Amino acid sequence: MYGWIWRHLPGNTLVRAVLALALALGVVYLLFQYVFPWAEPLLPFNDVTVDDAQGGTDR
């Protein structure tokens, strides 16, 4: 997949590297702004079931 992207980017190696970096940053931005907030309510990370079964005190 990365080879396909690299071959289809225009320019020399420096231009391709800058474009690949911009593409990667764009994907990260889209994930953090749209995908992760949409998926967060669907994930079970807030369903914590920790109890004090030993009867100890909080320290």
C-alpha positions as CSV (number, residue, x, y, z in Angstrom):
1,M,0.0,0.0,0.0
2,Y,2.7,2.5,0.9
3,G,4.7,1.6,-2.2
4,W,1.6,2.3,-4.3
5,I,1.1,5.7,-2.7
6,W,4.8,6.5,-3.1
7,R,4.7,5.6,-6.8
8,H,1.7,7.8,-7.5
9,L,2.9,10.9,-5.7
10,P,4.4,13.5,-8.2
11,G,7.8,15.0,-8.0
12,N,11.3,14.0,-6.9
13,T,12.1,12.3,-3.6
14,L,12.0,15.5,-1.5
15,V,8.6,16.5,-2.9
16,R,7.3,13.0,-2.4
17,A,8.5,12.9,1.2
18,V,6.8,16.3,2.0
19,L,3.6,15.2,0.3
20,A,3.7,11.8,2.1
21,L,4.1,13.6,5.4
22,A,1.3,16.0,4.6
23,L,-0.9,13.1,3.7
24,A,-0.1,11.3,6.9
25,L,-0.8,14.4,9.0
26,G,-4.1,14.8,7.2
27,V,-5.1,11.3,8.0
28,V,-4.2,11.8,11.7
29,Y,-6.2,15.0,11.8
30,L,-9.2,13.4,10.3
31,L,-9.0,10.5,12.7
32,F,-8.7,12.8,15.8
33,Q,-11.4,15.3,14.6
34,Y,-14.0,13.0,13.2
35,V,-13.5,9.2,13.6
36,F,-12.4,8.9,17.2
37,P,-15.1,11.2,18.6
38,W,-17.7,9.3,16.6
39,A,-16.4,5.9,17.8
40,E,-15.8,6.9,21.5
41,P,-19.3,6.2,22.7
42,L,-19.2,2.8,21.1
43,L,-16.0,1.7,22.9
44,P,-16.2,0.0,26.4
45,F,-13.4,2.0,28.0
46,N,-15.6,3.7,30.5
47,D,-17.3,0.5,31.6
48,V,-15.0,-0.1,34.6
49,T,-16.1,-2.6,37.2
50,V,-13.5,-2.3,40.0
51,D,-14.6,-2.9,43.5
52,D,-12.9,-3.2,46.8
53,A,-13.4,-6.9,47.5
54,Q,-10.6,-7.0,50.0
55,G,-12.2,-4.5,52.3
56,G,-9.2,-2.3,52.5
57,T,-9.1,1.4,52.8
58,D,-8.3,3.9,50.1
59,R,-4.7,5.2,50.4
